[in-house]
Amino acid sequence: MTYAVDHFGGVDVLVNNAGSGLFGAVEEVSDEELRSQLEVLTVAPWRLSRLVLPLMRRQGSGHIVNVSSLVGRMGLPGLSAYVTGKYALEGMTQALAAEVAPFGIRVHAVEPGQFATHYSTAVTEAADRIPEYLVSTAEVRAGLRAMMDDPSIGRPETFAAHVLRLVAARSAPVRVPVGEDAYAYLEVVEAAARDELSAAHAFVHGPVPAPREAPAPSVAALPEV
């Protein structure tokens, strides 16, 4: 940051775009693997934002762009650690946007859908794989690995152009999905969320179901005395 201040007089934009991916179900991911994933996806953007914020406050302006993901709003089996990191990044983005708005600082999360980058092939896998989870994670893994060679999905330069447009805009929503597939997916997610909210409301405010009667213990289950 000192170099930027000395040579350019300040820092106008911070783009937190570093990322890594870990494939594995919750039961498969170790504590160390989880910490490493969150360190890159959530802790690093927090640190870098904290580093530039004093300068941006003094300037009375600045723009922080956190590169999130479509999975910052939806969970995918097998990407549990990655999803957790992106959800946390989105929460940080929303809180930070409210905190620094009085200082003229803007904060956004961009949420790319599928883009043909090396992320799809660079995703590592948890060291401890459990065969039983293939039934719920294999399809996601196969789709992820095929993204790099799919000519129908977004190109990185298109995503970069959207980021530049966001930075140049006078105003924009805090969270900005990028890619037509992102909007298609999120429309389904939003509809499911409304259904879930309605179901939860009915469950909480509906009649209390009668408690189930516990089955009588079998003789074999009784403790020895």
ZIDA-V206945 format. One record per backbone hydrogen bond with DSSP energy under -1.0 kcal/mol. CO is the residue of the C=O (numbers start at 1). NH is the residue of the N-H. If there is no record, write none. Layout:
BEGIN
CO & NH
CO & NH
END
This chain:
BEGIN
1 & 5
2 & 6
3 & 7
4 & 8
5 & 9
12 & 63
14 & 65
15 & 17
16 & 67
21 & 124
23 & 126
25 & 29
30 & 34
31 & 35
32 & 36
33 & 37
34 & 38
35 & 39
36 & 40
37 & 41
38 & 42
38 & 43
39 & 44
42 & 46
43 & 47
44 & 48
45 & 49
46 & 50
47 & 51
48 & 52
49 & 53
52 & 56
53 & 57
54 & 58
55 & 59
56 & 60
56 & 61
62 & 106
63 & 14
64 & 108
65 & 16
66 & 68
66 & 110
69 & 72
70 & 73
76 & 79
78 & 24
79 & 83
80 & 84
81 & 85
82 & 86
83 & 87
84 & 88
85 & 89
86 & 90
87 & 91
88 & 92
89 & 93
90 & 94
91 & 95
92 & 96
93 & 97
94 & 98
95 & 99
96 & 100
100 & 103
100 & 105
101 & 104
106 & 64
108 & 66
109 & 176
110 & 68
111 & 178
112 & 70
114 & 154
115 & 117
118 & 122
119 & 123
124 & 23
130 & 133
131 & 134
133 & 136
133 & 137
134 & 138
137 & 141
138 & 142
139 & 143
140 & 144
141 & 145
142 & 146
144 & 147
147 & 150
150 & 153
154 & 116
155 & 159
156 & 160
157 & 161
158 & 162
159 & 163
160 & 164
161 & 165
162 & 166
163 & 167
164 & 168
165 & 169
174 & 109
176 & 111
178 & 113
179 & 183
180 & 184
181 & 185
182 & 186
183 & 187
184 & 188
185 & 189
186 & 190
187 & 191
188 & 192
189 & 193
190 & 194
191 & 195
192 & 196
193 & 197
194 & 198
195 & 199
196 & 200
197 & 201
198 & 202
199 & 203
200 & 204
201 & 205
202 & 206
END
